[in-house]
Amino acid sequence: MLPNVSRGTIQRLLREGHIFVNDKKAKNTQHPVAGQTIKINWPIPKDVKAKPEDLPINILFEDDDLIVVNKASGMPTHPSNGHDCGTLVNALLYHCASSLSGVGGVVRPGIVHRLDMNTSGCLVAAKNDAAHLGLASQFKNREVDKIYHAIVAGKLEKDEGKIDAPIARHPKNRKMMSVQTDASREAQTSWSVIERMNKCTLVEVKIHTGRTHQIRVHFKHIGFPIIGDTTYGPKAASQLRSNTGINPQRQMLHAKQLSFAHPKTGKAKSFEAPWPIDFEQTVNILRNNKL
């Protein structure tokens, strides 16, 4: 009926009440019938270009080609539905002025990879198109080393392991991912124990692929969800509160280290982001909690 309009756009227009059938708002479950009059009130397009904002950012490294930051938890990487401002992109636009790659478009200038909003740690952004393409190639070819620290619920018995389980969009909740054996997108995560604490384990994690929510989904899959993760480990969060009194306000996942070849010089570069205060405090409480 509307060959140039995506299904997702139609669904959004339905949710927002912009589609009418015989002068009545259409319902998601409604199917068109011959003879009905269908009207669409197209909303006025929003200005999608991200705007500079004077926001604090923790810079680990910067030169003419790239900038590496220790992203704070609670800060989205780039604007999206519900997050038009207050993102890392807004902060980078202010700090770098016009010096950001345009490859990612007006909404994601400079962004080569992303971290979930409530994940903290190392993130690199490109300041020109050549740097962007060079970094993007390394991410695509899995030449970038990404190491995370995470606190998971429960005590892992083995000292190290590897999770090899494909990940795809959850069949019922489109905002979630899940392990699906018939999925085509492979995903591998290696881990090693740093420290076993009260009812939790501090682990170092290396991802060999870069799937959405990969670490969070994989640790849920093996029965050790990341504490504070209300999406993939709500039961674990409730048990942690009952057993220790600890109630993290976000998933305890931190991008500790990022290593790659500089896109211009080819020299090996490696950056480490110190734990944020909430992560460090949670570790200290778990170390000292004898319940």
C-alpha positions as CSV (number, residue, x, y, z in Angstrom):
1,M,0.0,0.0,0.0
2,L,2.9,2.3,0.8
3,P,5.9,0.8,-1.0
4,N,8.3,3.6,-0.1
5,V,7.5,3.5,3.7
6,S,9.1,0.9,5.9
7,R,7.1,-1.4,8.2
8,G,8.9,0.1,11.2
9,T,7.8,3.6,10.2
10,I,4.2,2.4,9.8
11,Q,4.3,0.8,13.3
12,R,5.7,4.0,14.8
13,L,3.0,6.1,13.1
14,L,0.3,3.7,14.5
15,R,1.8,3.9,18.0
16,E,1.9,7.7,17.9
17,G,-1.7,7.9,16.7
18,H,-1.0,9.4,13.2
19,I,-3.0,6.8,11.2
20,F,-6.8,7.0,11.0
21,V,-9.3,4.6,9.5
22,N,-12.7,6.2,8.6
23,D,-11.7,9.2,10.8
24,K,-10.9,7.0,13.8
25,K,-7.5,6.3,15.2
26,A,-6.3,3.0,13.9
27,K,-5.3,0.2,16.2
28,N,-2.2,-2.0,15.9
29,T,-4.4,-5.1,15.5
30,Q,-6.6,-3.6,12.9
31,H,-6.4,-4.9,9.3
32,P,-7.5,-2.7,6.3
33,V,-10.8,-3.6,4.6
34,A,-11.8,-2.7,1.1
35,G,-13.8,0.5,1.0
36,Q,-12.3,2.0,4.2
37,T,-10.7,5.5,4.0
38,I,-7.2,5.5,5.5
39,K,-5.6,8.8,6.4
40,I,-2.1,9.5,7.6
41,N,-1.1,12.7,9.3
42,W,2.6,12.9,8.7
43,P,4.3,14.5,11.7
44,I,6.6,17.5,11.0
45,P,10.2,16.1,10.7
46,K,12.4,16.7,13.7
47,D,15.8,18.3,13.3
48,V,17.9,15.2,13.8
49,K,21.3,16.8,13.7
50,A,23.1,16.4,17.0
51,K,23.9,19.7,18.7
52,P,27.0,20.6,20.8
53,E,26.6,20.5,24.5
54,D,29.1,21.6,27.2
55,L,29.2,18.3,29.1
56,P,32.0,16.9,31.2
57,I,34.0,14.1,29.5
58,N,37.0,12.2,30.8
59,I,39.6,12.2,28.0
60,L,42.3,9.5,28.0
61,F,44.0,10.5,24.8
62,E,43.5,13.0,21.9
63,D,45.4,13.9,18.8
64,D,44.4,15.3,15.3
65,D,42.9,12.0,14.3
66,L,41.1,10.5,17.2
67,I,39.9,10.9,20.8
68,V,39.7,8.2,23.4
69,V,37.4,8.8,26.4
70,N,36.4,7.0,29.6
71,K,32.6,7.2,29.0
72,A,30.5,7.7,32.1
73,S,27.7,5.3,32.9
74,G,24.3,6.8,32.3
75,M,25.5,8.7,29.2
76,P,24.2,7.3,25.8
77,T,26.8,7.1,23.1
78,H,24.8,8.9,20.5
79,P,21.3,10.4,20.2
80,S,18.4,8.0,19.7
81,N,14.7,7.8,20.5
82,G,14.2,9.3,23.9
83,H,17.8,10.6,24.1
84,D,18.0,13.7,21.9
85,C,20.6,15.4,24.2
86,G,23.1,14.6,26.9
87,T,24.9,12.0,24.9
88,L,28.6,11.5,24.3
89,V,28.2,12.8,20.7
90,N,26.8,16.1,22.0
91,A,29.8,16.4,24.4
92,L,32.3,15.6,21.6
93,L,30.7,18.1,19.2
94,Y,31.3,20.8,21.8
95,H,34.8,19.7,22.7
96,C,36.0,18.9,19.2
97,A,34.1,21.7,17.4
98,S,33.9,20.7,13.7
99,S,36.7,18.1,14.0
100,L,34.6,14.9,13.9
101,S,34.3,12.4,11.2
102,G,31.1,12.7,9.1
103,V,31.0,9.0,8.1
104,G,28.5,8.2,10.9
105,G,26.1,10.9,9.7
106,V,24.7,13.9,11.4
107,V,23.4,11.9,14.4
108,R,26.5,9.9,15.0
109,P,29.5,12.0,13.9
110,G,32.8,10.4,14.9
111,I,31.2,7.3,16.3
112,V,33.1,4.1,15.3
113,H,31.7,1.8,18.0
114,R,29.4,2.2,21.0
115,L,28.9,1.3,24.6
116,D,25.5,0.7,26.2
117,M,24.2,3.7,28.1
118,N,24.8,2.1,31.5
119,T,28.2,0.6,30.6
120,S,31.2,2.8,31.4
121,G,34.8,2.8,30.0
122,C,37.0,3.1,27.0
123,L,35.5,4.4,23.7
124,V,37.4,5.8,20.7
125,A,35.9,8.4,18.3
126,A,37.3,9.5,14.9
127,K,38.1,13.2,14.2
128,N,38.2,12.8,10.4
129,D,36.9,10.4,7.8
130,A,40.2,8.7,7.1
131,A,40.6,7.9,10.7
132,H,37.0,6.7,10.9
133,L,37.5,4.3,7.9
134,G,40.8,3.0,9.3
135,L,39.3,2.3,12.8
136,A,36.1,0.8,11.3
137,S,38.1,-1.6,9.2
138,Q,40.0,-2.8,12.3
139,F,36.7,-3.3,14.2
140,K,35.2,-5.2,11.3
141,N,38.2,-7.4,10.9
142,R,38.3,-8.1,14.7
143,E,41.7,-6.5,15.0
144,V,40.7,-4.4,18.0
145,D,41.3,-5.9,21.5
146,K,38.4,-5.1,23.9
147,I,38.8,-6.0,27.5
148,Y,36.0,-5.5,30.1
149,H,35.7,-5.9,33.8
150,A,32.4,-7.2,35.2
151,I,30.9,-8.3,38.5
152,V,28.6,-11.3,38.0
153,A,26.1,-12.9,40.4
154,G,27.3,-16.1,41.9
155,K,30.8,-17.7,42.3
156,L,32.3,-19.1,39.1
157,E,34.0,-22.4,39.9
158,K,36.4,-22.5,36.9
159,D,39.2,-19.9,36.7
160,E,38.6,-19.2,33.0
161,G,36.3,-20.1,30.2
162,K,34.9,-19.3,26.8
163,I,31.3,-18.8,25.8
164,D,30.5,-19.6,22.2
165,A,26.8,-19.0,21.6
166,P,25.2,-17.1,18.7
167,I,23.1,-14.1,19.5
168,A,20.0,-12.6,17.8
169,R,17.2,-10.3,18.5
170,H,14.8,-11.7,21.2
171,P,11.8,-13.3,19.5
172,K,9.3,-11.6,21.8
173,N,11.0,-8.5,23.2
174,R,12.6,-6.5,20.4
175,K,14.6,-4.4,22.8
176,M,16.5,-7.5,24.1
177,M,18.9,-9.9,22.6
178,S,19.1,-13.6,23.4
179,V,21.1,-16.7,22.7
180,Q,19.6,-18.6,19.8
181,T,21.2,-21.8,18.5
182,D,19.8,-21.2,15.0
183,A,21.0,-17.6,14.8
184,S,23.5,-16.8,12.0
185,R,25.5,-14.2,14.0
186,E,28.2,-16.0,15.9
187,A,29.4,-14.6,19.2
188,Q,32.4,-15.5,21.3
189,T,33.3,-14.3,24.8
190,S,36.4,-15.3,26.8
191,W,36.6,-14.7,30.6
192,S,38.9,-15.2,33.5
193,V,38.3,-14.8,37.2
194,I,40.0,-11.8,38.9
195,E,38.6,-12.3,42.3
196,R,35.8,-14.4,44.0
197,M,33.8,-12.3,46.5
198,N,30.7,-12.7,48.6
199,K,28.1,-14.3,46.3
200,C,29.7,-12.6,43.3
201,T,32.7,-12.9,41.0
202,L,34.9,-10.1,39.5
203,V,35.9,-11.2,36.0
204,E,38.0,-10.0,33.2
205,V,36.2,-10.4,29.8
206,K,37.5,-10.3,26.3
207,I,35.0,-10.2,23.4
208,H,36.0,-11.7,20.1
209,T,32.9,-10.4,18.3
210,G,30.9,-7.2,18.9
211,R,27.2,-8.2,19.1
212,T,24.7,-6.0,20.8
213,H,24.6,-6.7,24.6
214,Q,27.0,-9.6,24.0
215,I,28.6,-9.8,27.5
216,R,25.3,-9.3,29.3
217,V,23.5,-11.9,27.2
218,H,26.3,-14.5,27.4
219,F,26.7,-14.3,31.2
220,K,23.0,-14.6,31.6
221,H,23.1,-17.6,29.3
222,I,25.6,-19.4,31.6
223,G,23.6,-18.5,34.7
224,F,25.8,-15.7,36.1
225,P,24.1,-12.4,35.1
226,I,25.9,-9.2,35.6
227,I,24.8,-7.6,38.9
228,G,22.7,-4.5,38.5
229,D,21.5,-5.5,35.1
230,T,17.7,-5.1,35.3
231,T,17.2,-6.3,31.7
232,Y,19.0,-9.6,31.8
233,G,19.3,-10.3,35.5
234,P,16.4,-8.9,37.5
235,K,16.1,-11.9,39.8
236,A,19.8,-11.8,40.6
237,A,19.5,-8.1,41.5
238,S,16.7,-9.0,43.9
239,Q,18.6,-11.8,45.5
240,L,21.7,-9.6,45.9
241,R,19.7,-7.0,47.7
242,S,18.3,-9.6,50.1
243,N,21.6,-11.3,50.7
244,T,24.0,-8.4,50.9
245,G,22.0,-5.2,51.0
246,I,23.8,-4.1,47.8
247,N,21.6,-2.5,45.1
248,P,23.7,-1.3,42.1
249,Q,22.0,1.4,40.1
250,R,23.3,0.0,36.8
251,Q,25.0,-3.1,35.3
252,M,28.5,-3.5,36.8
253,L,30.2,-3.6,33.4
254,H,33.2,-1.5,32.6
255,A,35.2,-1.3,29.3
256,K,38.6,-1.5,30.9
257,Q,41.0,-1.6,28.0
258,L,41.0,-0.8,24.3
259,S,43.9,-1.6,22.0
260,F,44.2,-0.9,18.2
261,A,46.6,0.4,15.6
262,H,46.6,4.1,15.1
263,P,44.8,4.7,11.8
264,K,47.4,7.2,10.6
265,T,50.7,6.0,11.9
266,G,50.0,2.3,12.3
267,K,51.6,2.3,15.7
268,A,50.1,0.0,18.4
269,K,48.0,2.0,20.9
270,S,46.5,0.8,24.1
271,F,44.3,2.7,26.6
272,E,43.0,1.8,30.1
273,A,40.1,3.4,31.9
274,P,40.2,3.3,35.7
275,W,37.1,2.0,37.4
276,P,34.4,4.6,38.1
277,I,33.5,5.3,41.7
278,D,30.4,3.1,41.8
279,F,32.2,0.1,40.4
280,E,35.1,0.4,42.9
281,Q,32.7,0.9,45.8
282,T,30.7,-2.2,44.9
283,V,33.8,-4.3,44.7
284,N,35.0,-3.0,48.1
285,I,31.6,-3.7,49.7
286,L,31.5,-7.2,48.3
287,R,35.1,-7.9,49.5
288,N,34.2,-6.8,53.0
289,N,30.7,-8.2,53.2
290,K,30.8,-11.4,55.2
291,L,27.1,-12.2,55.1
